Amino acid sequence: MTSPTESELPSIFRCPISFEIMENPVTIATGITYDLQSIEKWLFTYKKTTCPATMQPLHNFDLIPNHTLKNLILSWRTQSLLSKPKPSLSSSFSSKHLELTSILATMDSSPFKVNSLKKLRSFAADNPLVFLSSNGVEALCRILKQSNTDFSDEFAPFRACEEALGVLKNLPFDNHDASIGLLSKPDSVNPMLTILQRGSAEARLDAITILKRISKANPSITSQFHQDIDVFKSLLDLLSDEVSAKLSTSSLDLLLQAVATSKANRLKAIEAGAVCVLIELLPDEAGRQRRDKTLLLLKRLCECAEGRLAFADHRMGIAAVASKIGRDHDLGTKLGVKVLWLVCSFLPRKEVVEGMMACGAVKKLFGLIHVDGQSSTKEKALSMVRMHNDAWRQNPCFPIELRAVRY
């Protein structure tokens, strides 16, 4: 079999804007799929309001991940890598296997493993499939397990664990069931959580990246986070990090995965102060994608009574969310309205109702009601207006132009 070449790349895998193979394919309202980076630049940097391929006007700017196409591209790339012509099994795979075996033997026999792990990082970057098929991940998991027992006594095992994560992050283990199984064991996960809390900035990012990838294949990994509140405290500290945007964004992604399906994780995140952190971050979230993820996490936490109480107790909560609500029904507006609806419906305290009037949220709700068409966002806005209409109309701040409008 000949290996797929660039010229044989299926046209559907190319972004219509950059003509490069898509890394993160997303579909827009017209049904056309683009690479995320290219379409974001088109829409949000160049402020375009049309589909690049068809030039049709866009009535919403939702970017829906195309998981099917992404998996097809991943399969094509794997086939391309596996089917590249090899000189011979003995001169290629076997020689690399022997080289790896030698590095692993040296590492296992030495109490100072960092130097060997640095060699492994270089080897794995050049020979990922050899590494995966020659028990390389198993050797790294032994390092993690050993480090987990020695963390409290010595610095060397801690550094070895950081280096092991540096090797792992570059390996394509996502579809390698044996590797996922090894990395999902507590002896592997617990050291990653320790590094997440105490490691260097680079090692913390490596730990989060690996945990995100493992949990996509095995969601039970993040469902156990609630057993240690310090995991959430560390993620929230990193989320607030003003030095590394990448570390902050990765922490937000892992938090979203952790609370997606686990109520226990939501409660532990709330206990760790997540609601307050998110509210205080919202005013500074200028990027659309980052803003939407922050609101999504806040919405998931407000689906719990404890989350709604923490939100209502924060004097800036309503104003922070209301500031992200616009007249169009983009994702940020939808999520912001959903948060306010959850709090207004299940915790309609006087300060909540009055706070919505004071920060301009009420006027925005009336504006959403008058947008053409039907949507769940419009229905929730109308529900809140009907629920608190009498109280708001008695407020001297109620807009004069709305007094004649009845619902």
N, C-alpha and C positions, 0 to 999 in steps of 0.2 A: 504494500500500500504506500502511495506517495503521501508525503506530509502536506497538509493544507498550507498554502502560501498566502501572502498578503493579497495577491491578485485573485485568489480563489475565495477571498472573504465574501460571504453572502452580503448583498447590498443592504438587506434589512438590518444588518448589524452596524451599519455606518450611520452616524448622526447626520441628518440633512443639513446641518449648519456647518460643522467642522469637517465632515467627510471622514472622520476618524472613527475607529471602533468605539462603541459606547461603553463607558465604565458603569454608569448609573442611569439606565434608560428610564425616562418618565414620559407619560402620555398627557397631552393637554386636551382642552375641551373639544378641539376639532378632530380628535382621534389620532393625530400624528404623534409619533414617539421621537424624542430628542434625548441627547445626553444632558444630564442635569446641569452641569457646569455651563454648557453652551446656551441652553434655553433660559437659565437664570440671568446670564449676562444680557441676552436679548431683551428680556422683559423688564428686569429690575435695574440694570446698569444703563442700558440705552433707552429705557422707558418706552419700548414698543408696545403696541396694543393689538397687534395682529399676529396671526400664525405665520411663521417664516416661510413655510412651504406653500401654503395656499393663499396667504395674505387676507384670509377671512378675519373680520373683527372678532376679538375675544371678549366674551361677556363675563368670564371669570378666569382667574389665573391659577387654578388648582393644578398642581403637578403630581400626578398619580404614578407611583412606582410601578413599572412594568416588570414584575417578578418573573413572568414566563420567559420574556425575551432575555432578561439577565441570566437566567439559568441556561438558556440555549447558547448564549455567548460563552458562558463558563465551560459548558460541555465542549464547544468547538475549540476553545483554547486548550483544554485538557487533551483532546484528541490530537491537536497540533503538536503539543509537547511530547506526547507519548509516541507519536508516529514519525518523529524526526529520524532520518536514517542514522544508524549507529555503525561504526566501523566493524565491530564484532562484540559479542557478549563478553568474551574473555578480556578484550583489550579496553573495553569501556566500563560496563557496569561492574564487572568483577574487580577491576583495578581500583575503582572508586570505593567499592565495598571494602576492600582490604585497607585502603587508606582510612576510611571511617572507623573500621575495627581497631586499627592501631591508635587512633586518637582517643577512642573510647576506653581502650585498655590502659593507656597512660593516665587518663582522667580518673578511672576507677582505682588505680593503684597509688595515686598521689593525694595527700591530705590538702594540697593547694590546687584547687580545681579551676580557678579563674582563668589561668593562661590556656588550659585545654579548652575551656568553654569559648574563649575568644577565637581559637582555631576552628572550633565547631561552627561558630556563627558564620565565618567565611566559607567553610565547606558547605553548609546547608544553603547558603545563598546561591551558590553555583550548582549544587546538586540536590535540589529539594526532593525529587522522587527517590533517589538513592537513599537519602536520609530517612524518608518515611518507610521505605520497604526494608530497611536494614536495622530496625529496632532503635532508631535514633531517638524517637519520642519517648520510648520506654526508659532509655538512659537518662534523659532529662527529667523524667518523672521521679527517678530515683534520687536525683539531686534535690528536687523539690521536697521529697519526703524526708531526706536526711536533714535538709535545712530546717524543716518544720520542727524537728526535735532539738536542734542546736541553737535556735535563734536567741534564746535568753542567755547563752553562755559566751558565744564568740561572734566576732564581726565577720570572719571569713565565710562561714556558711551563708550568712545573709547576702554577702556580695556574690557568692556562687549562685544563689537563687535569682538575684537580679540579672546576672549574665545568662542563666538558663532561659529566663523569660525573653531576653533579647534575641536568643536563637529561635524560640518558638514563634514569636510574632511574625516572622517572615516566611514561615512554612505554610504551604497550602493544605492544611489538615482538615479543612471544613467538611469535605466529603469523604474523609478517610475514617471509616467507622471505628477501626481499632484505636486510632489516635484520640478520637473524641471520647471513647470509653475510658482510656487511661487518664485523660485530662479532666474527666468528670468526677473522678474519685475524690473523696474528702482529703486524702493525702496530697493531692495536687492542688485542689481548690483552696484549701486553708492557707498554704503559703502565699498564694496570689493575693488573698485578702489581707494578709499581714503586710505584704509589700505595698498594697494599695494604701494602707494606713501609715506606713513608716518608711517607705522607700524613697529613692531620689525621684525627681520629677520625671525623668525618662523612664525609670522602672515602673513608676505608677501608671504612666501612659501605656506601657507594654502590658501591665497586668489588666488594666481596664479593656484594652483592645482584645486580649485573649479571652477574657471572661465574656465579652459581648459575643464573640464568635462561637464560643462553646455553648452559650445559653440559647443561641439561635437553633442549634441542633438538639440541645437538651435543656428545655425551659426549666426543668426542676433545679438547675444550678442556682439561678437567681431566686427561686422561690424559698430558698433556705436562708437568705440574707437576714431575715427578721430575727434570727437567733443571736445576732450581735449588733446592737445599736451603733457601735463604733464604726461599722461598715458604712452606715448611712451618714453619720457625722463626717466621716472622711470624704465621702462623695460630695456632700454639701459644701465642705471647705474648698474642695477642688472646683466645684461649680462656681464658686465666688471668686476664684483665682483671677486676678487681673493681669498676671504676667503671661500665662500660657493660654491662649484662646483654644488651642487644640485640646489641651487637657480639660479645660472647662466644658467644651462641647462634648467630649467623650464621656465625661462624668454624667452630663445631662442625658445622653443616650442610654447609658447603663441604668440610670435611675428610672427612665421610662420603661425599659425592659423589666426591671425588678417589680414595678407596681402594676404592670399591665394586667396580670391575672391573679395576683396574690393580695388578698385583703390584709393578711398579717403583715406583709411588707409595707402596705400603705399606712397601716397604723404605726409601724415602727418608724417610718419616714416622718410622719406627722410628729411623733414623740421627739424625734431628733431635731425638729424645728424647720422642716422643709417648707411649710406654708409661708412662714415669715421670710425665709431666704428668697423664695420665688417672688413674693410681693415686692421685696426691696430690689430685686434684679430687673423686674419688668420695665420700669421707666427708662432704663439704659439699653434695652434690647432694641436696637435699630434695625438689625437684619430680619427680614421676613421669616426665614426658616427658623432661626433661633427663637424669635418671638413666639412663633406657633408652637414649637416644642415646649417652651416654658409654660405657655397657657394650657397645653395638653396635659402636662404633668400636674399643674394646679387644678385642672378640672377633675382629673382622676382622684386626687386627694380630697377634693370637695364632694365627691360622691360618698364619702364617709361622714358621719355626724361629727366626728372629732375634727375632721378637716374643715368643715363648715364653721365650727366653733372657733377654731384658730384663725380662720379668715375674718370672721366677724369681729374678733377681738383686736385685730390689727387695724389701727386707725387709717392706714393708707391703702388698705386692701381694695376697697370699692373704687377709689380714684385711680389706682394703678391699672386695674382691669378695664375700667371705663375708657381710659386714655388710649387703649388699643382697639376700641370699637369704632368702625367707620360706617359710612353709608352703604358701601358695597358689601356683598355677602361673601367676602373672602374668608379663608380658614380662621384667621385671627379674630375676625368679628364673630364668627360662629362659636368659637371656643369661649370668647369673652362673654357673650350673651348666655352661654350655657352655664358658666360659673356664677354669674349674677342670678340666673334663674334658680339654680340649686340653692343658693343662700337665701334668696327672697321667698322661695316656696317653703323651705323646711326650717328656716330660722329667721322669720320676719320681725326681728327686733326693731324697736323704734329707731335706734341709732343707724341701723342698716337702711331702713326706708328713708330717713332724713338724709343720710349720707349720699344716697343715690341722687337726690335732688340737688344737694350742695355741689357735687362734683360734675354735674351736667349729664349724668347717665340717663336721666329721665328724658331729656330732650332728644338724646340719641335713640332711645327706644321708640319714641314717637316717629322719628325719621325713618327707622327701619320698617315700621308698620306701613308707611306710605310707599314703600318700594314695590314696584309691580311684580306680580307673580306670587306663588305660594312656596313657602319653605318652612322647615322646622325652626329656623332662626326667627322668622317673622312671627310664627305661632307662639314662640316663647316670649318674644317681646310683647305681643298682644296680651298674653296671659299675665305678665307682670303688671302691665298697665291696668288691666281689669281688676287685678288683685289689690292694688294699692292706689287706685285712681282717686278715691275720696280723700285719702291722707295727703296725697301730693297736691291736690287742688286747694287744700286749705293752707298750704305753705306759701308765704309771701313771695318766694322765689320762683313760683310756678310761672312759666312763660305766658305772657299775656296773649300771644297769638294762638295759644293752644286751648284757652279757656272755653272757646265755643265748640271745641271738638269733643264728641262723646263716643264712648265705646261700650 
